[in-house]
Amino acid sequence: MTRRRILVPLKGFDEAKGRLRAEGLDGDQWARTLAAGVLRELPDALVVSDDADVARFAHELDHDTLAVTTRGLNESLTEAVHQLAVDCDQIVVVHADLLDPSGLSEFDPGEGVTIVTDQHGDGTPVLAIPARSGFVFRYGPHSARRHLEEAGRWGLRTTVLTGQPWARDVDRAEDLSGLR
């Protein structure tokens, strides 16, 4: 049986959703709303953050927080994996800004690396990796391609899933079409 940990990384709400803020929307409120939906769908998820307000938010939703000391998505996830790898076989990273997290609680990525691409085929809103593989997170521009290359570097079996309900993450106001 695979021992799996689901990680939901969250930066401080006052920093989150900068592109939405630039478009005149309340980035803080959207970050909280979207994150709450993801966390409700994933009752066993562990929130990864260095922010006390995020830790309180997670606690209010009955989630534990893994406090990290590093900043940046790739760095904080690497720190979290190092802390957890001794006790688990697989890490699943789920971004907190998914428009529709429905069904994620039943997601079984299998062995190896599973990359769920975003609606543009470029980003990686859901990523499963073997916990002790040495895999280096490559979030940022073209992360789906970069994660695929990283899996290849380690010779890890890789599955790429497109068109999943969780492919729609929210970065811009247009990503919220039909909701507002």
BAZAFI-779331 format. One record per residue (C-alpha): residue number from 1; residue in one letter; x, y, z. Coordinates in steps of 0.5 Angstrom, whole numbers. Example, Ala and Ser with C-alpha at 12.3 -4.5 7.8 and 13.67 -1.06 7.14 Angstrom:
(r 1 "a" (25 -9 16)),
(r 2 "s" (27 -2 14)),
***
This chain:
(r 1 "m" (0 0 0)),
(r 2 "t" (3 7 -2)),
(r 3 "r" (4 12 4)),
(r 4 "r" (2 18 1)),
(r 5 "r" (2 25 3)),
(r 6 "i" (-2 31 -1)),
(r 7 "l" (1 38 0)),
(r 8 "v" (-3 44 -2)),
(r 9 "p" (3 50 -2)),
(r 10 "l" (0 57 0)),
(r 11 "k" (3 63 0)),
(r 12 "g" (1 69 5)),
(r 13 "f" (-6 72 2)),
(r 14 "d" (-3 79 2)),
(r 15 "e" (1 76 -3)),
(r 16 "a" (-3 72 -7)),
(r 17 "k" (-6 72 -14)),
(r 18 "g" (-2 79 -16)),
(r 19 "r" (-5 78 -23)),
(r 20 "l" (-12 78 -21)),
(r 21 "r" (-10 84 -16)),
(r 22 "a" (-7 88 -22)),
(r 23 "e" (-14 87 -26)),
(r 24 "g" (-18 90 -20)),
(r 25 "l" (-20 84 -17)),
(r 26 "d" (-20 82 -9)),
(r 27 "g" (-14 77 -10)),
(r 28 "d" (-14 76 -2)),
(r 29 "q" (-21 74 -2)),
(r 30 "w" (-21 70 -9)),
(r 31 "a" (-14 66 -6)),
(r 32 "r" (-18 64 1)),
(r 33 "t" (-24 62 -3)),
(r 34 "l" (-21 58 -8)),
(r 35 "a" (-16 55 -3)),
(r 36 "a" (-22 53 2)),
(r 37 "g" (-25 49 -4)),
(r 38 "v" (-19 45 -5)),
(r 39 "l" (-18 44 2)),
(r 40 "r" (-25 42 3)),
(r 41 "e" (-24 37 -3)),
(r 42 "l" (-18 34 1)),
(r 43 "p" (-19 33 8)),
(r 44 "d" (-12 30 9)),
(r 45 "a" (-8 35 5)),
(r 46 "l" (-3 38 9)),
(r 47 "v" (-2 46 8)),
(r 48 "v" (5 48 6)),
(r 49 "s" (7 55 8)),
(r 50 "d" (11 60 12)),
(r 51 "d" (5 65 13)),
(r 52 "a" (2 65 20)),
(r 53 "d" (-5 68 17)),
(r 54 "v" (-5 62 12)),
(r 55 "a" (-4 57 18)),
(r 56 "r" (-10 60 22)),
(r 57 "f" (-14 59 16)),
(r 58 "a" (-12 52 15)),
(r 59 "h" (-13 51 22)),
(r 60 "e" (-20 54 22)),
(r 61 "l" (-21 49 16)),
(r 62 "d" (-19 43 20)),
(r 63 "h" (-12 42 16)),
(r 64 "d" (-5 42 19)),
(r 65 "t" (0 46 17)),
(r 66 "l" (7 44 15)),
(r 67 "a" (11 50 17)),
(r 68 "v" (17 52 12)),
(r 69 "t" (23 57 13)),
(r 70 "t" (24 58 6)),
(r 71 "r" (21 62 1)),
(r 72 "g" (19 61 -6)),
(r 73 "l" (14 55 -9)),
(r 74 "n" (20 50 -11)),
(r 75 "e" (24 51 -5)),
(r 76 "s" (18 51 0)),
(r 77 "l" (16 44 -3)),
(r 78 "t" (23 41 -3)),
(r 79 "e" (24 43 4)),
(r 80 "a" (17 40 6)),
(r 81 "v" (19 33 2)),
(r 82 "h" (25 33 6)),
(r 83 "q" (21 33 12)),
(r 84 "l" (16 28 10)),
(r 85 "a" (20 23 5)),
(r 86 "v" (22 18 11)),
(r 87 "d" (15 17 13)),
(r 88 "c" (11 17 6)),
(r 89 "d" (12 14 -1)),
(r 90 "q" (9 19 -5)),
(r 91 "i" (8 26 -5)),
(r 92 "v" (2 29 -9)),
(r 93 "v" (2 37 -10)),
(r 94 "v" (-4 40 -11)),
(r 95 "h" (-5 48 -12)),
(r 96 "a" (-10 52 -8)),
(r 97 "d" (-13 56 -14)),
(r 98 "l" (-16 50 -18)),
(r 99 "l" (-23 53 -20)),
(r 100 "d" (-26 46 -19)),
(r 101 "p" (-23 41 -15)),
(r 102 "s" (-28 36 -15)),
(r 103 "g" (-26 29 -15)),
(r 104 "l" (-19 30 -13)),
(r 105 "s" (-20 26 -6)),
(r 106 "e" (-21 20 -11)),
(r 107 "f" (-15 21 -15)),
(r 108 "d" (-10 15 -15)),
(r 109 "p" (-4 17 -19)),
(r 110 "g" (-1 10 -19)),
(r 111 "e" (7 10 -19)),
(r 112 "g" (12 14 -22)),
(r 113 "v" (11 21 -24)),
(r 114 "t" (4 24 -26)),
(r 115 "i" (3 31 -29)),
(r 116 "v" (-4 34 -29)),
(r 117 "t" (-3 40 -34)),
(r 118 "d" (-7 46 -34)),
(r 119 "q" (-12 49 -38)),
(r 120 "h" (-7 51 -43)),
(r 121 "g" (-2 45 -43)),
(r 122 "d" (3 49 -40)),
(r 123 "g" (3 49 -32)),
(r 124 "t" (2 44 -27)),
(r 125 "p" (-4 44 -22)),
(r 126 "v" (-3 37 -20)),
(r 127 "l" (4 33 -19)),
(r 128 "a" (5 27 -16)),
(r 129 "i" (12 24 -15)),
(r 130 "p" (16 19 -11)),
(r 131 "a" (18 22 -5)),
(r 132 "r" (25 19 -5)),
(r 133 "s" (26 20 -12)),
(r 134 "g" (31 26 -12)),
(r 135 "f" (26 30 -16)),
(r 136 "v" (27 37 -17)),
(r 137 "f" (21 42 -17)),
(r 138 "r" (21 46 -23)),
(r 139 "y" (15 51 -22)),
(r 140 "g" (14 57 -26)),
(r 141 "p" (14 58 -34)),
(r 142 "h" (13 52 -38)),
(r 143 "s" (13 48 -31)),
(r 144 "a" (9 42 -35)),
(r 145 "r" (15 41 -40)),
(r 146 "r" (20 42 -35)),
(r 147 "h" (17 37 -30)),
(r 148 "l" (17 32 -35)),
(r 149 "e" (24 33 -37)),
(r 150 "e" (26 33 -29)),
(r 151 "a" (22 26 -29)),
(r 152 "g" (26 24 -35)),
(r 153 "r" (33 26 -32)),
(r 154 "w" (31 21 -26)),
(r 155 "g" (29 15 -31)),
(r 156 "l" (22 15 -28)),
(r 157 "r" (16 13 -31)),
(r 158 "t" (11 19 -33)),
(r 159 "t" (4 20 -34)),
(r 160 "v" (1 26 -37)),
(r 161 "l" (-6 28 -36)),
(r 162 "t" (-9 33 -40)),
(r 163 "g" (-17 35 -40)),
(r 164 "q" (-18 34 -32)),
(r 165 "p" (-23 38 -28)),
(r 166 "w" (-17 40 -24)),
(r 167 "a" (-14 43 -30)),
(r 168 "r" (-17 50 -29)),
(r 169 "d" (-13 54 -25)),
(r 170 "v" (-14 61 -23)),
(r 171 "d" (-9 66 -25)),
(r 172 "r" (-13 72 -29)),
(r 173 "a" (-20 75 -29)),
(r 174 "e" (-22 71 -35)),
(r 175 "d" (-20 64 -31)),
(r 176 "l" (-26 66 -27)),
(r 177 "s" (-31 67 -33)),
(r 178 "g" (-38 64 -31)),
(r 179 "l" (-37 65 -24)),
(r 180 "r" (-37 72 -22)),
***
